[in-house]
Amino acid sequence: EGQLVESGGGLVQAGQSRRLSCTIYGFSFRDYTIGWFRQAPGKEREGVSCISSSDGKTDYADSVKGRFTISGDNFRNTVYLQMNDLKSEDTAVYYCAADPVLLRSCSEATRHLEVWVWGQGTPVTVSS
């Protein structure tokens, strides 16, 4: 079974940037759709971004469009979330997760989050 390990979280000032990494073990991210999610204190988990294994397309929550970018590094088998112009409302624990079914699109895969494989999360705190 595969494993996902997030890193890169921490304390950052509003307006600054941060890059989160999701290193994947046991399978290639190219074959499985990978998503970034976050959960703020007292709030439900929300999807942030997704990169589809079926066609490479990316998707973003409206709240982060134009500020966050998801990308993958085949050599390092790592998926990144570049976060620019951070706001206090971006404060949350960020999780990466993988759809365990081969080559599904983000739209299809995210309908079945209950079967996804999840990392342990990395906290991001944005101070204003």
C-alpha positions as CSV (number, residue, x, y, z in Angstrom):
1,E,0.0,0.0,0.0
2,G,1.3,3.5,-0.8
3,Q,2.1,6.3,1.5
4,L,2.0,10.0,1.2
5,V,4.2,12.3,3.3
6,E,3.6,16.1,3.3
7,S,6.1,18.7,4.3
8,G,6.7,22.4,4.0
9,G,4.1,23.8,6.4
10,G,4.9,26.4,9.0
11,L,4.3,30.0,10.0
12,V,4.2,32.6,7.2
13,Q,3.2,36.2,7.0
14,A,0.2,37.3,5.0
15,G,1.2,38.1,1.4
16,Q,4.1,35.7,1.4
17,S,4.5,32.4,-0.4
18,R,5.0,28.8,0.7
19,R,5.5,25.6,-1.2
20,L,4.1,22.3,0.2
21,S,5.5,19.0,-0.9
22,C,3.7,15.6,-1.0
23,T,6.2,12.8,-1.5
24,I,4.7,9.6,-2.6
25,Y,6.0,6.1,-1.8
26,G,4.8,2.8,-3.3
27,F,3.3,4.1,-6.5
28,S,3.8,6.7,-9.2
29,F,1.7,9.9,-8.9
30,R,1.4,9.9,-12.7
31,D,-1.0,6.9,-12.5
32,Y,-3.2,8.2,-9.7
33,T,-5.1,11.4,-9.3
34,I,-3.6,13.5,-6.4
35,G,-5.4,16.2,-4.5
36,W,-4.6,18.8,-1.8
37,F,-7.1,19.4,0.9
38,R,-7.2,21.6,4.0
39,Q,-9.1,21.7,7.2
40,A,-9.2,24.9,9.3
41,P,-10.0,24.8,13.0
42,G,-13.7,24.3,13.6
43,K,-14.4,23.9,9.9
44,E,-15.0,21.0,7.5
45,R,-12.3,19.7,5.2
46,E,-12.3,21.3,1.8
47,G,-10.7,20.5,-1.5
48,V,-8.0,22.9,-2.6
49,S,-6.5,21.5,-5.7
50,C,-6.3,18.4,-7.8
51,I,-4.2,17.0,-10.6
52,S,-5.7,14.4,-12.7
53,S,-3.9,11.2,-13.7
54,S,-6.1,10.6,-16.7
55,D,-5.3,13.8,-18.6
56,G,-3.0,15.9,-16.4
57,K,-5.6,18.6,-16.0
58,T,-5.6,20.6,-12.8
59,D,-8.5,22.0,-10.8
60,Y,-8.7,24.6,-8.0
61,A,-11.1,25.8,-5.4
62,D,-12.4,29.3,-6.2
63,S,-10.8,30.6,-3.0
64,V,-7.3,29.8,-4.2
65,K,-7.5,30.3,-8.0
66,G,-4.8,32.5,-9.3
67,R,-2.8,32.1,-6.1
68,F,-2.1,28.4,-5.7
69,T,-0.5,26.1,-8.3
70,I,-0.3,22.3,-8.2
71,S,2.5,20.5,-10.0
72,G,4.3,17.2,-10.1
73,D,7.9,16.1,-10.3
74,N,8.3,12.7,-12.0
75,F,11.8,12.2,-10.9
76,R,11.1,12.9,-7.2
77,N,7.6,11.4,-7.4
78,T,6.4,14.4,-5.5
79,V,3.4,16.7,-6.0
80,Y,3.8,20.3,-4.9
81,L,1.4,23.0,-3.9
82,Q,2.8,26.5,-4.5
83,M,0.9,29.0,-2.5
84,N,1.4,32.7,-3.2
85,D,-0.2,35.8,-1.7
86,L,-1.2,33.9,1.4
87,K,-4.1,35.2,3.5
88,S,-5.1,34.5,7.1
89,E,-8.1,32.5,5.8
90,D,-5.6,30.0,4.3
91,T,-4.6,28.9,7.8
92,A,-5.3,25.2,8.0
93,V,-3.8,21.7,8.1
94,Y,-3.0,20.8,4.6
95,Y,-3.3,17.2,3.4
96,C,-2.4,15.5,0.2
97,A,-4.3,12.4,-0.8
98,A,-4.4,9.9,-3.7
99,D,-7.2,8.2,-5.5
100,P,-6.5,4.5,-5.4
101,V,-8.1,3.8,-8.8
102,L,-5.9,4.1,-11.9
103,L,-6.3,7.0,-14.2
104,R,-9.5,8.7,-13.0
105,S,-10.2,12.3,-13.6
106,C,-10.4,14.8,-10.7
107,S,-14.1,15.2,-11.3
108,E,-14.7,11.4,-11.0
109,A,-12.2,10.6,-8.3
110,T,-13.3,13.3,-5.9
111,R,-16.8,11.7,-5.8
112,H,-15.2,8.8,-3.9
113,L,-13.0,10.5,-1.3
114,E,-13.8,7.8,1.2
115,V,-11.4,5.4,-0.5
116,W,-8.6,7.8,-1.0
117,V,-5.2,7.3,0.7
118,W,-4.3,10.3,2.9
119,G,-1.1,11.8,4.3
120,Q,-0.7,12.9,7.9
121,G,-1.0,16.6,7.1
122,T,1.2,19.6,7.5
123,P,0.0,22.8,9.3
124,V,0.1,26.2,7.7
125,T,-0.4,29.3,9.8
126,V,-0.7,32.7,8.1
127,S,-0.2,35.7,10.4
128,S,-1.7,39.0,9.4
